Amino acid sequence: MDTVSCTWNQFEKGSLLLAEQIKQKNWDTTFIFGIPRGGLILAVRLSHLLDIPLLIKDPLSNEVIGNVLIVDDISDSGKTLLSYKEKKYRIVTLYCKKGSVTVPDLWIYQKKEKWILFPWEKK
């Protein structure tokens, strides 16, 4: 499978851009939840940048009081994020693939055809 790498520098740049865009939206966000596994690292980074607590338990399986921002590394097929979108959660990702069934509220990079290898993943 052909891959393209997302470097730590690209991750950091994308994280900073996402954080700035989230601030500009002025969303009333109580918690940030990262989709395991890919969204966890980005969720922790955004939690620090925005000074918003990280939610550990999935908001779909628990009664959560407050507005939760859902974070993932990519919306590829979009199936993982679909149930969150249906529940009207706001969603942000680093990458979004054209044709994804779930289009995030914010994303930074457009995914092309190659598989993205993130710096925290093995080949």
Secondary structure, DSSP 8 states (H G I E B T S, - for coil): --EEE--HHHHHHHHHHHHHHHHHHT---SEEEE-TTHHHHHHHHHHHHHT--B--S-TTTS---S-EEEEEEEESS-HHHHHHHHTT-EEEEEEEETT-SS--SEEEEEE-SSEEE-TTS--
